Amino acid sequence: MSNSFFDDGSRVDRFSKRRKNTKLMNTLIVLAVLLSVFLVFTFVFNDDEEQANKSESDTRQQTESEETGADTGNENDSSEQSEAGTENGTSDEGQENADDESSSQTEENSDLNTEEATVTESEDPNVLKVIEKDWEPIGTEQEEPHETTYEKGTADWEEMWSAAAYATGLGSDYISWWVTNGGGPQRVKITISDKAETQTYRVYLQWVPNEGWKPEKVEVLKENDIKQKHFSDDIEGEDTDQEESEKEEGQQQESGE
């Protein structure tokens, strides 16, 4: 009786221990499953967060890049506009300089009319006005005693025309029409005009020993009387020759036909 009792108690103990072990194992399994779920959830969540952060970072970089490109484009546009403004300013300055030079040239040509000059009228109907001024001698390479010569190409010839151009402000751009005695062995009278023949002058020169020809008086002419008097026949002859040449060409064409 007693042995059976102890045997029953032993079985109860073993069953109880086995049940406890089963509960422990079940608990461990549940914990393991929960841990696995937690790890999987954590991994997935972290991966999504990293993707979101990466996408946000890419978006931010793209936005910054576009803003930088826009700023650079604006700077380039501003730079181009500035350069264009500078070029326009330079062009305007160049135009102003050209206008100033043209104005200076006009003033230089009209200098004989105003600055320290005496302007009077003339009884000659072909003279618009008479200008007298204290011009300086033109200078010379000739030796004394001086002898006036009207031979083209000589030093005296070149110097007297230079003096006339200097007095009228024509510089080197002129037509030499006529030179003759001006009332004495050391005086000459010159007719000179610009290349366009819009301004014609009669210039009176006097020789100054060792200093060259000195302008004394300039007459502004209405018309080039020298051209009308001495060169009109040549012009008419040229026109006649041209007409005859055209007639001959016309006759040749008719005979050829």
Number of C-alpha atoms within 10 A of each C-alpha: 5 7 8 9 9 11 11 12 12 12 11 12 12 12 12 12 12 12 12 12 12 12 12 12 12 12 12 12 12 12 12 12 12 12 12 12 12 12 12 12 12 12 12 12 12 12 12 12 12 12 12 12 12 12 12 12 12 12 12 12 12 12 12 12 12 12 12 12 12 12 12 12 12 12 12 12 12 12 12 12 12 12 12 12 12 12 12 12 12 12 12 12 12 12 12 12 12 12 12 12 12 12 12 13 14 12 14 15 16 13 16 21 20 12 10 12 15 14 16 11 12 12 8 10 10 14 17 16 18 20 20 19 18 12 16 16 20 19 16 16 11 15 11 8 7 15 11 14 14 14 10 9 8 10 13 21 15 13 18 29 23 18 25 31 23 20 28 28 20 20 14 12 12 20 17 15 16 14 18 12 15 15 11 8 13 17 19 22 21 21 24 25 23 19 14 10 12 10 17 25 24 23 27 27 25 21 20 17 16 15 15 23 27 23 28 19 21 25 24 19 20 15 16 19 14 15 15 11 9 12 13 13 12 11 13 11 12 12 12 12 12 12 12 12 12 12 12 12 12 12 12 11 10 9 8 7 6
